[in-house]
Structures are given as structure tokens and as C-alpha cells.
Amino acid sequence: MTPSQQPSPHPSSPRPLPPTEQRNPHSEGLDELDTLGVLKVMNSEDHAVLGAVANALPQLAELVDIAAERMRRGGTVHYFGAGTSGRLGVLDASELLPTFNLEPGRVVGHIAGGQAALVNAVENAEDSVAEGSKVGATLGSDDVAIGIAASGSTPYVRGALEAAGHAGAHTVLISNNPQAPVAEAAAAHIVLDTGPEVVTGSTRLKAGTAQKMTLNGFSTALMIALGRTWRNLMVSVVATNDKLRERTVRILCEAADLPDADARKLLEQCSGDLKTSLVVSFTSAPPSDAARHLEETDGSVKAAIAAITAAGAEAEAEAGTGPGREDR
């Protein structure tokens, strides 16, 4: 039995409550427990999150592939949500610049009520279909619109997805309700079936945790697909403080097997750019050539190294110094 299949405490209700609004039988005596008991119940219920996200991975992988293809064509990914869901979208989008050096405006988070809603609740903002439609209508055919809503019924998200779909964008709903009404406004529906919350209706808990894990997976896999990492290293990191500058040195030391002093010298020669330094260390190309190949390969260290290596082999063959030339 999945979490959402637990019996509703209101069987006579004319409209079934979404799982996220139902009472959780495992936490009914929550206020009678001591502090450790409360935390144990919450921890036990959180185990449902991993399974819910795991079940959605095939659909999430499809979304990553679609988004990567569209971003290569110049498209943008947009998150739409209200309350916790909206804040999670904004949070995920804002982390991609420092972590992966993603250009501003390539992945954008939109929250009902605007910037003010990030720190304070904005009354009735999520109920505005028009507000969502206004933003969704600005998307284009190479864009991706991802609506995030625990119950899957948020009017703001519906408006955004409907308008974005009419504009030609690929539309997806991420919700914690298998029967989400807004799913009809999207081309695909990714369900994170986390069931009722420990505190009834508090979707910042399991539902929000599952959404955060899903967005982590989506954006990280997307950045990997776009060449923003090399192996499992954060090679696109923007070194904006001492901690991150030291991280770039460590990454170069580990990846290229260089002593600390040599890594620092190479970074200095490459204007502090980690990707350029990596390409130079593996190909011995001049920094300017390494930077040019990185630009031509959309910033992929792997592709730039391969391109320089192939060009070098071709040049050797043409010059008669390639393998086997002396035997001809």
C-alpha cells in the first residue's frame, strides 16, 4: 500500500481530500509524546520520501533529457510554485550560478506573490490564475515550465502551465498527489507520493523534502548533461570567496595529480579559471587554445580535451610523425 492509499478519515466527503491534506494515523497522538518521541515519528515518516522519489526517477530522467536538449538550443527552464514549493524552486535556481557557473536567466524560479513571498506569506497569491498566466505566457517553444505543487491544485501553477503550454513550452507538474487536478494542464506529471503529513496539511515536511530531493536531482543531472562537471568534480564552480578559491586548488591537485604549488601557478597562468587549467594540464595546450576549445564545446572539459587531442593526432599524421609513418 502506497502512502496515498491510506484510508481517508472523511469517506463521506463529496470530494476526496488529496493525500497531503489527510490525517496521518501514525501521528494522531503526536502532542502526547515527549520531544524525542515526536522526532522519532517524524524520522520514521521521512523514510517514505526516498521511496517516493525513487519511483519517480524514470520520469525525472526524461525531463532532464528534454530540458538539456532545449537548453542547448538556447531555451530556459522555469519553476513555478507557491509557498514552500515556490521557495524551493527559487532556491534551486539560485544555487546554479555559484555551483555550476550557469548564466543568470537560464534556470529561473517564480513564486506566487513575487519576491516578498520568499520571506513572508502573501495572502491569496497562490489563488491567482492570472498571475501565473502572465509569467507563463512569456515563455517560448524552446523553454521548459515546471510547476511544483504538493496538492497539485494551486491556481497560480495551473495558470502558468496552461499559458506556457499555449506558448509552445514543454510543461511538467511535480506534485505529491496522484490525482492532482492541475496535471491536466501539463504534458507530464511527476508524482511524489509521500502521503499524509505528520502535522496534517503541513506540506513543508515530507512533501517539501521530496520536492527538494527531486529538484536537486533534476538540476544536478541537467548540469552534468550540459558539461558543467568533469567526472564528479565541481569544475564550473565560481570562486567568489577564499573557501571556494581553495577548493579550486584542491580540485586541480586531485584531478591533474599536481603538487599544491604547481596547481596554484597553473591557475594563475589561466586567470584563475579551473576548466582552462584542467584542459591545459591534460593536453599541454596554451591557455588561449584551451579556452577557445572550451568555448567551442559549450564549456565541457571532457569534450575540449578530446578535441585538442584529436587535433594534435591529426596534425602529427599530416606532418608524417604519426604512428606507423616511418614504415611507409
Helices and strands as residue ranges (DSSP letters): G 3-5, G 19-21, G 25-27, G 30-32, H 35-55, H 57-72, E 77-81, H 83-94, H 96-100, E 107-111, G 115-118, G 125-127, H 129-136, E 144-149, H 155-166, E 170-175, G 181-185, E 188-191, H 206-225, H 242-256, H 260-269, H 274-283, H 287-296, H 301-319, G 325-327
